[in-house]
């Protein structure tokens, strides 16, 4: 696969997440998808014209993503498209003029308007989109030049933004065995009997000879434990919230954003370690916000991360192959290949 240092802002990743999650387990809410884009543009007005390392603006990625979405069932519709286009065509000066003065007020601004969600897209007054030069042709040019990965799409997409799914090698505690089986009642029973198990690292021997070290809190989040289980683990061993696993140096907060954990779980982790919102992991040089918008987290999760670290909206990812080339995806889609 082509090594791709994309330099994407969270708003770029939010565009890519639309096609990545629309027809899968997450059904994109038309209203929330629009509000999230507004939120990110208010948080960092310059992002409206920001080009990643491929020369793509958020508007470019939206146009290309929309071509994929139009071919799917439950397409969000032309009104949604026109509203998103209108918003993304607004320039930096516009977003500077409408944004609140303080970053925290951006979140308050969203929350104050949340009642409009009951009206959905009807709460937006459609206008003619302003003239814009924000739609770079870099990605479409790559499409015509055949600059795309030769790796099978099904294999590539399944590997995106995922933690290595290596099997356990002799789990160290009965607690880990119960977490692996997703038997949450037994997990609680194990912790009541021997809470010290929450402090024992899990060690997995990988096929390349390396050891993958992390704590039970990581595994519980990775296995999609309910909030009350995560809360018990953090209460017993608060330090685990600040620890990084040994492969990609990710915090539990990174894992929660990768796994689309609930707002309650993300909020608990941020309460335990607010600095985690700006922590950079090593594989993609991504902060938790990058993983949240890329993996389809709720807007409440994004709001929480931005409240703690407003400059996250200005932070680029610098990792290799953080996502499949959209041009490659379009070629496969036009040939009838559905990853």
C-alpha positions in Angstrom: 0.0 0.0 0.0 1.2 3.5 -0.8 2.6 5.2 2.3 0.5 8.3 2.8 1.3 11.1 5.2 -2.0 12.9 4.9 -1.7 15.7 7.5 -5.5 15.7 8.0 -7.3 17.9 10.5 -10.3 16.4 12.4 -12.6 18.1 9.9 -11.0 16.1 7.0 -11.4 12.9 9.0 -15.1 13.7 9.7 -15.7 13.8 5.9 -14.0 10.4 5.4 -16.0 8.9 8.3 -19.3 9.6 6.5 -18.6 7.0 3.8 -16.8 4.7 6.2 -19.7 4.3 8.6 -22.8 5.3 6.8 -24.0 1.9 5.8 -22.5 -0.1 8.6 -23.3 -0.2 12.3 -23.6 3.6 12.6 -26.4 5.4 10.8 -25.2 9.0 10.3 -27.7 11.4 11.6 -28.2 14.2 9.0 -28.6 17.0 11.6 -25.7 15.9 13.8 -23.4 15.5 10.8 -24.1 19.1 9.8 -23.7 20.4 13.4 -20.4 18.6 13.9 -19.0 20.3 10.8 -20.2 23.7 12.1 -18.6 22.9 15.5 -15.2 22.1 14.0 -15.2 25.2 11.7 -16.1 27.4 14.6 -13.3 25.8 16.7 -10.8 26.4 13.9 -12.0 28.8 11.2 -8.9 28.3 9.1 -9.7 24.7 8.6 -12.3 25.7 5.9 -9.4 26.2 3.4 -6.8 23.9 5.0 -5.3 21.4 2.5 -3.9 18.2 3.7 -0.7 16.8 2.2 -2.6 15.5 -0.8 -4.0 19.0 -1.5 -7.5 18.2 -0.4 -9.8 20.7 1.3 -12.7 19.5 3.5 -15.0 20.4 0.6 -13.0 18.3 -1.9 -13.4 15.3 0.4 -17.1 15.9 0.9 -17.8 16.0 -2.8 -15.9 12.8 -3.3 -17.5 11.1 -0.3 -20.9 12.2 -1.5 -20.4 10.3 -4.8 -19.9 7.1 -2.8 -22.9 7.8 -0.5 -25.3 8.5 -3.4 -25.0 4.9 -4.5 -26.0 3.5 -1.1 -29.3 2.8 0.5 -30.6 5.4 2.9 -28.7 8.2 1.2 -29.0 11.3 3.4 -30.6 13.3 0.6 -30.1 16.3 -1.6 -31.2 18.8 1.1 -28.5 17.4 3.4 -26.0 17.7 0.5 -26.8 21.3 -0.2 -26.7 22.3 3.4 -23.3 20.7 3.9 -22.0 22.2 0.7 -23.2 25.6 1.8 -21.4 25.3 5.1 -18.1 24.0 3.7 -18.0 26.7 1.1 -18.0 29.4 3.7 -14.5 31.0 4.0 -12.4 31.6 7.1 -13.6 35.2 7.4 -17.2 34.0 7.7 -16.4 31.5 10.5 -14.3 34.1 12.3 -17.3 36.4 12.3 -19.8 33.9 13.7 -17.7 32.0 16.2 -17.9 32.8 19.9 -14.9 34.5 21.4 -13.9 31.6 23.7 -13.5 28.0 22.8 -15.7 26.8 25.6 -18.4 29.0 24.3 -18.4 27.1 21.0 -19.6 24.1 22.9 -22.2 26.1 24.8 -23.4 27.5 21.5 -24.0 24.0 20.2 -25.7 22.9 23.4 -28.0 25.9 23.4 -29.2 25.1 19.9 -29.6 21.4 20.5 -33.4 21.9 20.8 -33.4 22.6 17.1 -32.6 18.9 16.5 -36.3 18.1 16.9 -36.8 20.1 13.7 -33.9 18.3 12.0 -32.6 19.8 8.7 -35.8 21.9 8.5 -34.1 24.3 11.1 -31.6 25.3 8.4 -32.5 28.0 6.0 -31.2 27.0 2.6 -29.2 29.7 0.7 -27.3 29.7 -2.5 -23.8 28.4 -1.7 -21.3 31.2 -1.9 -18.6 31.1 -4.6 -15.7 29.0 -3.5 -12.2 28.0 -4.6 -11.9 25.5 -1.8 -12.5 22.4 -3.9 -9.0 21.2 -4.7 -8.7 18.7 -7.6 -5.7 16.9 -6.1 -7.6 13.8 -5.1 -9.5 13.5 -8.3 -6.3 14.0 -10.2 -4.8 11.1 -8.3 -7.9 9.1 -9.3 -7.3 9.6 -13.0 -3.6 8.9 -12.7 -4.2 5.6 -10.9 -2.5 6.6 -7.6 -4.1 4.1 -5.4 -3.3 1.0 -3.4 -3.2 -2.4 -5.0 -4.1 -4.1 -1.7 -7.6 -5.7 -1.7 -10.2 -3.2 -0.5 -11.8 -5.7 1.9 -8.5 -6.3 3.6 -7.5 -2.7 3.7 -10.7 -1.3 5.1 -10.9 -3.9 7.8 -7.4 -2.9 8.9 -8.1 0.8 9.2 -7.9 2.5 12.6 -8.0 -0.9 14.4 -5.8 -2.2 17.2 -4.0 -5.5 16.3 -6.4 -8.3 17.1 -3.7 -10.8 18.3 -5.0 -13.7 20.3 -4.2 -13.9 24.0 -1.3 -16.1 25.2 -2.0 -17.5 28.6 -4.0 -14.6 30.2 -2.4 -13.6 33.5 -5.6 -13.4 35.5 -9.1 -14.9 35.7 -10.2 -11.2 35.3 -8.8 -11.1 31.8 -10.4 -14.4 30.9 -13.8 -13.0 32.0 -13.2 -9.8 30.0 -12.3 -11.8 27.0 -15.5 -13.7 27.3 -17.5 -10.5 27.8 -19.0 -11.9 31.0 -19.4 -8.6 32.8 -21.1 -10.0 35.9 -18.1 -12.3 36.4 -15.7 -9.4 35.8 -17.4 -7.6 38.6 -17.3 -10.7 40.8 -13.5 -11.1 40.1 -12.9 -7.5 41.1 -14.9 -7.8 44.3 -13.0 -11.0 45.2 -9.5 -9.7 44.3 -9.4 -6.1 43.2 -5.6 -6.2 42.8 -6.2 -8.0 39.5 -7.0 -4.7 38.0 -3.3 -3.7 38.5 -1.8 -6.7 36.9 -0.5 -6.0 33.3 -1.7 -8.3 30.5 1.2 -9.5 28.3 0.7 -11.0 24.9 3.5 -12.5 22.8 3.2 -11.2 19.2 4.2 -13.1 16.1 7.2 -10.8 15.5 8.6 -11.6 18.9 7.5 -8.4 20.6 5.5 -8.2 23.8 2.3 -6.2 24.0 1.8 -4.9 27.6 -1.4 -3.2 28.8 -3.8 -3.2 31.7 -7.2 -4.8 32.2 -8.8 -1.4 31.7 -7.5 -1.4 28.1 -9.0 -4.8 27.4 -12.3 -3.9 28.9 -12.7 -0.9 26.7 -11.5 -2.9 23.7 -14.0 -5.6 24.3 -16.8 -2.9 24.6 -17.4 -3.3 28.4 -20.4 -1.2 29.7 -19.7 2.0 31.5 -20.2 0.7 35.0 -17.5 -1.9 34.5 -15.1 0.7 33.1 -15.9 2.9 36.1 -15.1 0.1 38.6 -11.8 -0.5 36.9 -10.8 3.2 37.0 -11.9 3.5 40.6 -9.8 0.5 41.7 -6.7 1.6 39.7 -6.9 5.3 38.6 -3.3 5.2 37.3 -4.3 2.9 34.4 -6.1 5.9 32.8 -2.7 7.6 32.4 -0.8 4.5 31.2 0.1 3.7 27.6 0.1 0.3 26.1 3.5 -0.8 24.7 2.8 -1.2 20.9 1.4 2.1 19.8 1.7 4.0 23.1 -2.0 4.5 23.2 -4.0 5.6 26.3 -7.3 4.0 27.3 -8.8 7.2 25.8 -7.4 6.4 22.4 -8.8 2.9 22.5 -12.2 4.3 23.6 -12.3 6.6 20.6 -11.2 3.8 18.2 -13.9 1.5 19.6 -16.7 4.2 19.5 -17.2 3.9 23.2 -20.1 5.8 24.8 -20.0 9.4 26.0 -20.1 8.2 29.6 -16.9 6.1 29.1 -15.0 8.9 27.3 -16.1 11.4 29.9 -15.0 9.1 32.8 -11.5 8.7 31.2 -11.2 12.5 30.6 -12.2 13.1 34.2 -9.5 10.8 35.4 -6.8 12.2 33.0 -7.8 15.4 31.2 -4.3 15.7 29.5 -5.2 12.5 27.6 -7.2 14.6 25.2 -3.9 15.9 23.7 -1.9 12.8 24.0 -0.3 11.6 20.7 0.0 7.9 19.9 2.9 6.6 17.8 1.3 4.7 14.9 -0.6 7.5 13.2 0.6 10.4 15.4 -3.1 10.8 16.2 -4.8 12.4 19.2 -8.1 10.9 20.6 -10.1 13.5 18.6 -8.7 12.1 15.3 -9.8 8.6 16.2 -13.2 9.9 17.4 -14.2 11.7 14.2 -12.6 9.0 12.0 -14.5 6.1 13.7 -17.9 7.7 13.9 -18.1 8.7 17.6 -21.1 10.7 18.8 -21.1 14.4 18.6 -21.2 14.5 22.4 -17.9 12.7 22.5 -16.4 15.2 20.1 -17.7 18.0 22.1 -16.2 16.6 25.3 -12.8 16.2 23.7 -12.9 19.8 22.2 -13.9 21.2 25.6 -10.8 19.7 27.2 -8.5 20.4 24.3 -9.9 23.1 21.9 -6.7 23.1 19.8 -7.4 19.5 18.9 -9.3 21.0 15.9 -6.1 22.5 14.6 -4.0 19.3 15.1 -3.0 17.2 12.0 -2.4 13.5 12.0 0.9 12.5 10.4 0.6 8.8 10.3 1.1 6.2 7.5 -2.0 5.0 5.7 -4.5 6.3 8.2 -7.2 5.6 5.7 -7.7 4.0 2.3 -7.5 6.3 -0.7 -11.0 7.5 -1.6 -10.0 7.4 -5.2 -9.2 3.7 -4.9 -12.5 3.2 -3.2 -14.4 4.9 -6.0 -12.6 2.8 -8.6 -13.6 -0.4 -6.9 -17.2 0.9 -6.3 -17.6 1.7 -10.0 -16.5 -1.8 -10.8 -19.2 -3.3 -8.5 -16.8 -4.3 -5.8 -18.3 -3.6 -2.4 -15.7 -3.8 0.4 
